Amino acid sequence: MEFKVTTRRADSVFVIDIAGRITAGDALAALRQTIRDEVAKGHNKMLLNLKDVSYIDSSGLGELIMALGTVTQMICASCGATVFKDDEGNWDPCPQCEGQERKPWGQFKLSNPGRQVTDLLQFTKLYTVFDVHDSEEEALVRFK
């Protein structure tokens, strides 16, 4: 099956439907660009619908991890600026307002993982890192 990415809105959630194999090359570039474009537009609630994904290799898994980090990056709870940790792993004060409170910028969920994807997430223990749901409907309900 040829790799294909389509996008749509479900209320306030941006849904990315993926079909085919998520592997190194053009597939990853298309997925990466889609996610970055939507983040740049301010879409901070994303759901990757994996219903028609037949296979994910290690590069594809790495891209999913990057997408998770991009969408859920920590921001200042007061002003929304991106914040970073120092060399010791402690949060620096907000560069804009000196605030100390942090929150994730957005939410990122996966839905409809097939057998290979489920096995991969369980084998790598990433099932505990990603918010994974059996159906799109279940995932959409879980967005705040």
N, C-alpha and C positions, 0 to 999 in steps of 0.2 A: 504494500500500500504506500502510495506517495505521501510524503509529509505535508500536512496542511494545517494552517492556523486560521481560525475565524474568531471574530469577537462580537460581543453583544452586551446589552445592558439588561440586568434583572433588578429593577428598582435602583437602589444606590450601589449595587455590586456590579463590577465589571467582570464579565465571564469570558474566559479564553478557552475555546474549544480546540483541542489538539487531536489530530488523527495521524496515524502512521508511527514511525520509529523516531525516537528522540536520541539522535546519535551525533557524533562529531561531524562538522561540516555545515552545509547550508541550512539544515534543520535547526541547529543550535543558533545560528546567526539570526534566522527569522524569529525564533522564540525570544531571544535576547532583545532584539529590536522592538518587538511588539510590547514587551513588558516595559522597557525603558521609555518608549513613546507614551504609553499610558500613564506612567509615573510622572513624566514631564507635564502631562495635561492635568495632573492633580488627582487622578483616580487612586484612592488609597484603600479601596476594598476590592481585592482580586480573588477570583476563584478560577483555578485551572481544572477544567473538566477533562479528565484523562480517559473517558469512556472508550474512545477509539484508538488509544495508544497500545500498540502491540509489543513494544520493546523500548527499554531505556538502558543505555550503556553508561559507563562511569562518567563520561563527559556530560551526558544528559543529566545525570544525577547531580553533578557539580553545578550545572546551570540552574537546576531547581533550587539548590542551596543559595546560589547567588541571588535568585529572584526573591527568595524568602528574606534575605538580608536587605535587599534594596527596598522592599515594600514595608518591612517592619523595623527599619532603622530607628534608633532612638533620637528623640528630639526634646528640646526644652519644653516643659509643660506650660511655661508662662508665655513665651513668645513664638515658639515653633521652630527656632533655629536648630540646625543639626549640631549635635554635641559629640564629643569624643572622649576616650579614656586616655590618661597619661601613660607613661612608660611602666608604671607600677600597677596599672589596671584600675586606677581610681578615676572617677568621672571628673573631668575639668569643669570649672564653672562655665555657664553659657557665655559664649563670646559676645553676645549682644546685650543681655540684660543681667548677667552674673547670677542668674537663677540656678538653683540646685536640683529642682524636681525634674524628673524624666518621664517620658511616656513613649510608646511605639508610635511611629507616624501612621502606619496603616495595619491592615489585616490581610493575611494571605492564607488561603485554604486550598486543599486538593480534594477532588471528588471523583468517584467512579473508577478507582484504580483496578485494573485487571489483575489477573493472577500473577504475571511476571512482575508487575510494578509492586504489588503487595508483598510478594516474596522478597524483592530487592529492598524495600523499605524496612521490612522486618529483619532481614539478614544484616543490614548495615546499622540497625537500631535507630534509623531516622524516622521510624513511625512515631517515636516519642518527641521528635523535633517539629515535624510538620503536623498541622491540624488536618487530619484526613477523615473524610466522610464517605460512606458507602453510596450516597446518592447526592445529586445536585440539590434536590429539595431540602434534604437534611442540612447540607452545608449552608444554604441560603438562610435558613432559620437561625443558624448559629452566629451570623454576623450581627453585631450590636448596632 
